Amino acid sequence: MNYDKYVGALLVNAIFVGLMTTSISSNAEDAFMDALTGGKVDFSFRMRFEHVNDDRVTLTDDKASALTARTTLGYKTADFYKTFGYLQFENTTPLTSTSQYNDTQNGRGTLPVIADPDSTEINQAYLGLKPFESTVIKIGRQILTPRKAPFHRYLGTVLWRQNWQTQDAVTITSSYFKDTELMAGYIWNNNTIFTTDRDMEAPIFNAKYNGFKYAKLEAYYYDLDFTSTADLANANTTYGFRANGAIPVFNDNTKFIYTGEFASQEDTGSNPNDYDANYYLAEGGFKIKLDSFVTSILAKMSYEVLESDNGTQGSVFRTPLATGHAYQGWADNFLLTPAAGIEDTYFTMVATGKYDTKLIVSYHMLEAETGSFDYGDEIDVWFTKQFAKKYTVGIKYAAYDASSDIGNTKATDLSKFWLYFGFKY
C-alpha cells in the first residue's frame, strides 16, 4: 500500500471537510443571529376596575372592589431551519389595597373574591418546529385553545382574568389536509389563574372539518388525569362531537345559525369517584346584516346541560381546563358544576355597530339537572369600543338573582361590575 498517497488523501479530505464545516458553521451562525434578532415583539396592557356584591359573605363586608393592571411582553424569533422560539412574560399588579378583597392568595378568605392575585411569571416559553407544510410542533409552556374565544368549553386561557391559564405540553397542529384542522398533544402541567400549578398526565386530540358549505364539524378526545391529591376528583375522560353552521334565509344578509353538541364523560386515572355523565348543547337563531349604524345583529336561544350521575359533587360533568367565565353567566357563580348538575336555557343578542362598537346582552335561566328546583336567573350586559384597532375600552355587568326554591345550593344573590381599558401591540 502506498501510505504516503493514503495519508495525503486523508489530509486533503480533512482540509476539505474542515473548510466546509467552517463555512457551514459560519453560515449557520449568521442565520441563527438573523433569526434571533429578526423576530417580533408583542406587548399588551389592560387596566381594570372590578366591583363585587356577594350576598354569600355574611361575616364581613359583602362588597369588594379592586383596580388591577395586566401587562405582557413577548418575543417570537424568526425561523431558523424550520425552528423558532417564543418567550412571554406576564405581570398582574394591584393598584389599590389588596386588604379589601380576596384575590385567592392574600389570605382574605372571608371577603368577596376578585381572582387576580399579584404575580409575575413566564406565561409562555416554548420551542416550535415546522417539519411539514402547515404543521407546527410546540414543546413547552403554551396557550391551548382548539376553539376561538369565547368558546373555550374544554381548553381555554380564562382570558377574562388578569393572570391567564397556560399548559406545559407538547402539541402538534396541522392543516396539511384540505379543509381539516388537527391538534394532538400531551399536557404534563396546568398553570392556573391563581398562580398555582397542577400535575397532569393528559393526552388530548381535536379534529375539525370545514369542507361542508353549511356545517363545520368537530370531534374531540380529552383524557385529563390529574395526579396531585387535591385535584384527583377532576380526573376525567371526555369525548364528543360538535356541528355548527349558518344557512342563508332569503338572501346572504340573513342567516339561520345553529349548533349541536354532545359529549360523554367518565372518571379516569386516580379519581376516587365512579361516574358517567353527559353534556348537551342545542342552539339556534339568526344573524342579520344591516345597512345602518348597527351593522349586524345576532340573536339566538341556547340550551346547555351538564349532567349529574347520582346527585353528588363527585359525579358531575366537569371542565377543569375551560374558560368557565364564558358559560352559565359572567357572575362566575357556576365555575364548578353543582352536585345536582345544570340546565341552562339562555338568550343572547350581539349587536355590532359602526366605529368598532359592540353590545352583548344575555339572559340565563338556570335549573338543577337532577332535582326539581331552580338556581336562579342572570342578566349579563357588555359594551366595548375599539380605537385604531389597538385600544379597547369596555364596561360589563352581571347580576345573578337567586331562586328561593328549597334545596337550592346557589341561594344568594351575586352581582359584578367591570370598567376597563386595554392596549395591544
N, C-alpha and C positions, 0 to 999 in steps of 0.2 A: 504494500500500500504506500502511496506517495503521501507521507504525513504532512510535508510542507504544503502541498496543494490542499489537503483536507483542512489543515489549520487555517490556511489563507481564506478558504471558502467560508469557514465558520466566522472568521474575523470580519469579512465583508458583510456577511448576513447580520452579524451582531451590530455592526455600524449602521446598516440599513434599518434594522428594527429600532435601534436607538434613536435614529433621526426621525423615523415615523412616529415613535412614541412621544418624542419631544414635540413634534408638530401637532399630533392629536391632542396631547396634554395641553399645549398652548391654546389650541382652538377650543378645547373643552372649557378651559379656564375662562376664556373670553366669553363663550356662550353662557357659562354659569353666571358671570358677573352681569352680563346683559339681562339675563332672566331675573337676577336678584334686584337689580336697580330699575328694571323696566316694567315693574308691576303696577298695581293700582291700589291707592289708599281709599278707604271708606270711613266715614265718620257720621255719627248720629247723636242727637241730643233731644231729650224730652223732659220738660219740667211739668209736674202735675200736682194739682191740689185735689185731695180726696177727703170727703166728709162722710161719716158713717153714723147712722142712728139704729142701734141694735137693741131691741127690747129683751133679748136673751140675757143681757148683762143686768143683774139686779143688785149686786153687792157694791158696785161703784158707779161712776158716771156711764150712762148708756150711749153717750155721744163721743166721737173722736174725730180729729182732723189731722192731716199731715200734708206737708209740702215736700216733695222729693224730686230729685233730678237723676235721670239716667243718661250716661254717656258711654258711647262705644267708639273704639278706634281699631281699625283692622288694616291688614296689608296682605294682598294676594300677589305672589310673584308671577312673572311671565313664565311661559313653558320652557323647560329645559329638558330636551329629549323626551317629550311627552310626559314630563313630570312637573308638578308645581306644588307650592305650599301656601297655606293660609294661616294667619295668626290674628286673633281679635281679642282685645281686652274690653272688659265691661265694668263699669262702676255705678253703684247706686248710693247717692248721698242724701241724707235727710237735711232739709233746710230749716226745719223747725224742731223743737224739742221732741225727742222720742219717748219722753216720760208720759205723754198724753194718749198713747195708743199702743196696741200690741202688734209689733212687727214680726212676731213668732220667734224671735231670737233675743229679745231685750228683757225677758223676764217679767213682762207686764201682762200676765195671763188672764187677769180679771178685767181687762179693758177690751173694747171692740177691736177686731182685727183689721189692720191695714198691712197686708203681707208684702212689704217692701223693705226688707232688712238692709241695714248699712253694709255694703260689701264692695270688694274689688277682687276680680277674678279673671282667669282666662276663660272667655266664653267659648271660643273655638280655636283649635290648633290641630291641623291635620295635613297629611301628605296626600296629594292627589296624583293619580296615574291615568293616562288615556291610552290604553293598549289598542283600542279599535275605534273606528269612526262612531261618534255619538255614544261612546261608552266611557264612563268615568268610575274609577275606584278611589274611595277615600278611606284613609286609615287614621283614626284619632278622634278628637273631640269635635263634634259637628252637630248641626241642626238637621233633624229628620222630620220632614213633612211631606208625605206622599200626596196629600191634597193641599190645594191652595187655601189660605186663610179665607174665611173663618172656619172651614170645615175640617178641623183637626180633631176628629172624633176619637181616634186611637193614638196617633202620634202627633204631638204638637210642641210648640215653644212656650205656651202660656204667654203669648206676646202682649197681653194687656198688662201684666205685671212688669215692674221695672227690671227685675232680675229674670232673664229668660231661662227656660229649661233647655238643656242640651244632652246629648248622649255620647259616651265613649264607645266607639263602634268601628267596625269595618263594613263598608257598604259598596255595592256595585249598582249603578243605574245605567240604563241603556235605552235608546230609542232607535237602535240599529234596524229593527224590523218596522216596516211601514205601518203607520197609524198605531203603533204599540209602544207603551212605556213600561219598562220593567225595573223593579227595585228588589234587591235581596241583600241581606246583611245579618250581622250578629252584634248585639249590644252586650257589653260586659259591665257598664256602669251608667247610672242615670244621675245627672246633676240637676237638682231640683231648684225651684224658685226660692227656696228657704235657705240657700247656701249650703245645704246638706247633699249627700250623695247616697245612692242605694246600689249595692252589688246585684248584678243580674247575670243570667245565662239565657240569652234571648235571641233565637233565630227569628227573622222576620222576612216576609215576602209580600209584594204588592204588584199587581199587573193591571194595566189599563189598556183598553182598546177603543180607539176613536174613529174607526173606519165606517161606521154606520152614519147615515145622514141625520137621523133624528134620535140617536141613542148613543150615550157614552157608557161603556161597561167597565166595571172594576171588580176584581177578585182579590182577596187578601187572606193571609195567614200570619198570626202573631202568637208566638209561644213565649210568653213573658214569665220566666221563672225567677222570682226574687229570692235571693239566697240569704239575706240578712234576717235575723229573727223578727225584727219589728215589722217586716213587710211580707211575711210568708202568706198572709191572707190575700195579698194582691196577686199571687202567682196564678196565672190563668192562660189557657189556650183558646184563642178565638179564630174562627174562620167565617168568612161571609162573602156576600155578593151585593153589588150596587148597580143600579141603572138610572140614568138621568138624561134629560134632553129638553129640547124646545121644538115645538111643531108650529109652523105658521098657521094663523087663522085668518082667512080672507086675504091677507097680504103680509109682507115681511115686517110691517110695523107693529103687528100684534101677534104674539106667540103664546101658545099654551106651554107652560113649563111643568115638569113633573120629576119626581124622584121616588124610587122604591129601593129599599134596602132590607136585608135580613142577615143576621149573624147568630151563630151559636157559640156558647162559651162553656167551658168546664174547668175545674181545678186542675192544676198541674204541679209537678215538682214536689216541693216540701209543704205545700199548702195543707194545713190540718183539716180543712173543710172538704166535704164531698158534695158537689152540686153540679147541676146543669141548668143554665138559664139562657134565654134568647133575647135578641134585640130586633125591633121592628121600626121602620120609618116609612111613612107614606105621605107624600105631599103633592099638591097641585095648585096651579094658579096661572096668572097671566103677566106678561111683560109687554108694555106698550111704549113705543117711541112717539114723542110729541114734538111739534114744532112751536115751542113756546119757551118761557123761562124755565119751566120744568121740562127737561129733555126726555126723561123716561120715568115710568112708574112700574114697579114690580109689586104685585100683591099675591100672597099665597097663604094657604092653610096647611098646617102640618100636624101629623100625629106620630109621636115618638114614644116607644115603650122600652123600658129596661126592666126585665123580669126579675122576680124573686122566686127561687126554687121552693123554699119552705118557710118564708116569712122571717128569716133570721139574717143578721148582718153579714154572716159568712156565706150566704147562699145567693147573693145578688149579682147581677151583671154589672161589671165594673170596668172602668177605662183609666187605669192609673197613670198613663203617659199622655193623656189627652189635654187639649186646651179646654178645660172644663168651663171656663168663663163664657164660652160661646153657646152653652147649652143650658136649658132649664132656667133661663133668666140671668141677667147680668148682676143681680144682687149676690150671686155666688152662694145661694142657700142650699144648693144640691150638688156641690162638687163631689161628694161621696153619695153613692146611691143608698137611700134609706133601706132599712130592713124589709119594708113592705114593697119595695120596688117603686117605679114611677110610670105613670101615664101622663104625658104632656101633650095637650091639644093647644096649639098656638097659631096666631095670625101674625103675619109680617108684612109691612109695607116699606118699600125703599123708593124714595123719590130723589132722582139725580137732577141737579139744576145747572144752569149756566154758571160761569165763573168758578167752576170746580167746587160746587156745593153738593152736599148730600144729607138727607134726613132719613133716619131709620126709626120706625115705631113698631113695637111688637107687644103682644098681649098673650100671656100664658095662663092656662087653666090646668092646675097640677093636682093629680089624684094618685092615691095608692094603687099599685097594680094588684097587690094581694090585700084584701080587706075592703071595707065599704066606707071609707072616709076620704075627704078631700084634704089636701095640704093647704091650698090657698091659691090666690091669683097674683099675677105680677104684671106690671106695666113697665116697659123699657122705652126710653127715648134717647136718640143720639144724633147730634148735628155736627158736621165737620165742614171746614172751609180750607182749601189749599191756596197757596200763593206761590207763583213761579215754580210750581211742581216740586219744590223742595221744602216749603214751610207749610205747617198744618196747625190750625187751631181747632179745638173741639170742646163740646160741652155734652155731658152724658148724665142720665138719671135713671135709677132703677128703684122700684118700690114694690115690695112683697107684702101682701095683705093676707094674714094667716086665717085659716078657717077655724071655727070653734068646734068642729066635729070631735066626738070622743075618739081617742086613740091616735089623734094627730101628733106626730113626733116633730113637726115643724110648726108649732102653735104660737109663735111670737112674730110680730111684725119686724121688718128689716128694710131700711132704705139706704141708698148710697148716691152720692153726687160727685162728679168729677169736672174739673176745668183744666185744660192742658194746652201746651204749646210744644211743637216739635220741629226739628230741622234734620234733614238727611242729605248727606253728600256722597 
